[in-house]
Amino acid sequence: MEPDWIEHRRSEDRERLGWMKPVGEGFVVIDLLGRQRTEALDWFHAEEALDEIGMGYLADPHELRLADGSWLRVRIAEVSTAGIRVKKDDWGDMTATQLCYEVSFPVAEDQLRPSPR
């Protein structure tokens, strides 16, 4: 996280949705994974974009690139600026052994990507 990022929270429950990064005369939207989601926008449209993006994407399945280059289907377990924890998707099996992986914040698209449906 860069020191000039401005936190944005949802008005209803004050849940953090991301940040707005000052760029020139505008602001670039940064999501909870630390990824740029828009080009530079004015303040109002940047806040609107973060509200629209929300945080639902965190519940979607993702794929993590492993050290050998293969992709593993995972679910995001925790997100913070200190790091991101994902776990192997166990399809809800309560008896499955949990395999967790730590990735740095911000996480690159070539390390963690949305899983194809």
Secondary structure as a PSIPRED ss2 file (coil, helix, strand):
# PSIPRED VFORMAT (PSIPRED V4.0)

   1 M C   1.000  0.000  0.000
   2 E C   1.000  0.000  0.000
   3 P C   1.000  0.000  0.000
   4 D C   1.000  0.000  0.000
   5 W C   1.000  0.000  0.000
   6 I E   0.000  0.000  1.000
   7 E E   0.000  0.000  1.000
   8 H E   0.000  0.000  1.000
   9 R E   0.000  0.000  1.000
  10 R C   1.000  0.000  0.000
  11 S C   1.000  0.000  0.000
  12 E C   1.000  0.000  0.000
  13 D C   1.000  0.000  0.000
  14 R C   1.000  0.000  0.000
  15 E C   1.000  0.000  0.000
  16 R E   0.000  0.000  1.000
  17 L E   0.000  0.000  1.000
  18 G E   0.000  0.000  1.000
  19 W E   0.000  0.000  1.000
  20 M E   0.000  0.000  1.000
  21 K E   0.000  0.000  1.000
  22 P E   0.000  0.000  1.000
  23 V E   0.000  0.000  1.000
  24 G C   1.000  0.000  0.000
  25 E C   1.000  0.000  0.000
  26 G E   0.000  0.000  1.000
  27 F E   0.000  0.000  1.000
  28 V E   0.000  0.000  1.000
  29 V E   0.000  0.000  1.000
  30 I E   0.000  0.000  1.000
  31 D C   1.000  0.000  0.000
  32 L C   1.000  0.000  0.000
  33 L C   1.000  0.000  0.000
  34 G C   1.000  0.000  0.000
  35 R C   1.000  0.000  0.000
  36 Q E   0.000  0.000  1.000
  37 R C   1.000  0.000  0.000
  38 T C   1.000  0.000  0.000
  39 E C   1.000  0.000  0.000
  40 A C   1.000  0.000  0.000
  41 L E   0.000  0.000  1.000
  42 D C   1.000  0.000  0.000
  43 W H   0.000  1.000  0.000
  44 F H   0.000  1.000  0.000
  45 H H   0.000  1.000  0.000
  46 A H   0.000  1.000  0.000
  47 E H   0.000  1.000  0.000
  48 E H   0.000  1.000  0.000
  49 A H   0.000  1.000  0.000
  50 L H   0.000  1.000  0.000
  51 D H   0.000  1.000  0.000
  52 E H   0.000  1.000  0.000
  53 I H   0.000  1.000  0.000
  54 G C   1.000  0.000  0.000
  55 M C   1.000  0.000  0.000
  56 G H   0.000  1.000  0.000
  57 Y H   0.000  1.000  0.000
  58 L H   0.000  1.000  0.000
  59 A H   0.000  1.000  0.000
  60 D C   1.000  0.000  0.000
  61 P C   1.000  0.000  0.000
  62 H E   0.000  0.000  1.000
  63 E E   0.000  0.000  1.000
  64 L E   0.000  0.000  1.000
  65 R E   0.000  0.000  1.000
  66 L C   1.000  0.000  0.000
  67 A C   1.000  0.000  0.000
  68 D C   1.000  0.000  0.000
  69 G C   1.000  0.000  0.000
  70 S C   1.000  0.000  0.000
  71 W E   0.000  0.000  1.000
  72 L E   0.000  0.000  1.000
  73 R E   0.000  0.000  1.000
  74 V E   0.000  0.000  1.000
  75 R E   0.000  0.000  1.000
  76 I E   0.000  0.000  1.000
  77 A E   0.000  0.000  1.000
  78 E E   0.000  0.000  1.000
  79 V E   0.000  0.000  1.000
  80 S E   0.000  0.000  1.000
  81 T C   1.000  0.000  0.000
  82 A C   1.000  0.000  0.000
  83 G E   0.000  0.000  1.000
  84 I E   0.000  0.000  1.000
  85 R E   0.000  0.000  1.000
  86 V E   0.000  0.000  1.000
  87 K E   0.000  0.000  1.000
  88 K E   0.000  0.000  1.000
  89 D C   1.000  0.000  0.000
  90 D C   1.000  0.000  0.000
  91 W C   1.000  0.000  0.000
  92 G C   1.000  0.000  0.000
  93 D C   1.000  0.000  0.000
  94 M C   1.000  0.000  0.000
  95 T C   1.000  0.000  0.000
  96 A C   1.000  0.000  0.000
  97 T C   1.000  0.000  0.000
  98 Q C   1.000  0.000  0.000
  99 L C   1.000  0.000  0.000
 100 C E   0.000  0.000  1.000
 101 Y E   0.000  0.000  1.000
 102 E E   0.000  0.000  1.000
 103 V E   0.000  0.000  1.000
 104 S C   1.000  0.000  0.000
 105 F C   1.000  0.000  0.000
 106 P C   1.000  0.000  0.000
 107 V C   1.000  0.000  0.000
 108 A C   1.000  0.000  0.000
 109 E C   1.000  0.000  0.000
 110 D C   1.000  0.000  0.000
 111 Q C   1.000  0.000  0.000
 112 L E   0.000  0.000  1.000
 113 R E   0.000  0.000  1.000
 114 P E   0.000  0.000  1.000
 115 S C   1.000  0.000  0.000
 116 P C   1.000  0.000  0.000
 117 R C   1.000  0.000  0.000
